[in-house]
Amino acid sequence: MAALPDRVADQDRRKVDAGGGYAAAWGDPAIELRCGVPHPRGLDRFSTCQVTNGVGWFIPESQIQGRPVPITMTTVGRAENVEVRLPRDYFPPAAAMADLAPAIKATIRDVRPCV
């Protein structure tokens, strides 16, 4: 958690009650990050993976519409899954992906690169 940036998508980090888990948030409405989440529903060997700054992300096909919609993106191929819920206000997700990549690469081992 300490490796996470102070800003994501030009939004300041805010306090969050993680309920004993690993979570962080930025902005209002909140960009929410949770570590150690289960394998995302819908992710299989045929799924599209988006790579930004060396980190692979899965976004469900139903959320890839080319227009602002809420997005739930999950890292792919890491020892632990990281899920980020991005409100439509921060569309497209590329800025959040880029801002979070250094912390994810530095702290969560890559076990199977996204291709």
N, C-alpha and C positions, 0 to 999 in steps of 0.2 A: 504494500500500500504506500510505503514511503517513496517508492520510485515513481509513482504517478505524478503527472504534471500539475502545476497550479492552475493551468488554463487548458481547456479543450474547446475547440471551435469558437475561440474568442470569448469563452465563458469562464468566470472564476469558479474555483472549487468551493463547495459548500459543505457544511456539516451534514452527516447522514447517520441515522441509527441503523447499523448493520445487523442488529439482532443476533450478535455473536458470530456473524459471518464476515466475509471480506467484501466490502462494497464502498463505492465512492460516487460522488455526484458533482455536477457542474451546472451552473446557470439556472434560469427559471423561465420556462419549464425545464425541469431537470433532465440532463443527460445522465443516465444511471448506468453504472458499471458494477458487475458482480463477478467474482472469481470462483472457480470450482463448481460451475454449473454442469448439469448433465449434457450428454451428447444432444445437439439440437435436433428436434423433430424435423424430418424432411431431408436431412443431410445424408447422402449416400455417395457411392463412388461415381455417380453420373452428375452430381450437383456441380454447379458453377462456383468457382472460388475466385475471389478478388484479392489480389496481392497489392498492398500499399506499404512501401518502405520495409519490405522483407517480412511482413506479417500477413498471413492468409486469413480471409474472412468469408464466412458463409452468410448470405442474406437470402431468406426464402424467396422463391420466384414470385410469389404473390405480392411481395413488397417492392419488387423491381419494376417500377412503372414509369420512370422518367419524369415524375412529378412529385411534389412534396407529399409524402405520406409518412406516418410513424414507421420506423425501421427497428428491427431487432437483429443485430449482427453478432455472430459468434466466431471466435478464433478457430482456425482449422489447423490440425497437425501439431498442436502444442501438448506438453505433458499435462497441463490443466486447461480447461476451457474458460474463456473469458467472454461474458455476454455484455453487450452494450445496447441499451434502449435509447434510441435517438428520436426525440419528438420531431414532427414535421417542420418545426421552426428552423432546424439546423440542416435541412436538405440542401445539397447532397451530402452524403456521409464521408466524403473523401477527407475533409479537414479533421474530423474526429479520428478517423483511421490513422492519419499521419501523425497527429498529436500524441496518440496512445502507443504507437509502434515502438519508440525507443524503450519505454518502460516494460512493455511486454517482451521484447527481445532480450532485455537485460535480466529479466527475472523468471521467465518461464521457458524451459528447454523446448526446442523445436525437435519433435520426434519423427514427423513425416511431413516434409514440405508440401505445400499446396501447389498443384500444377494445373 
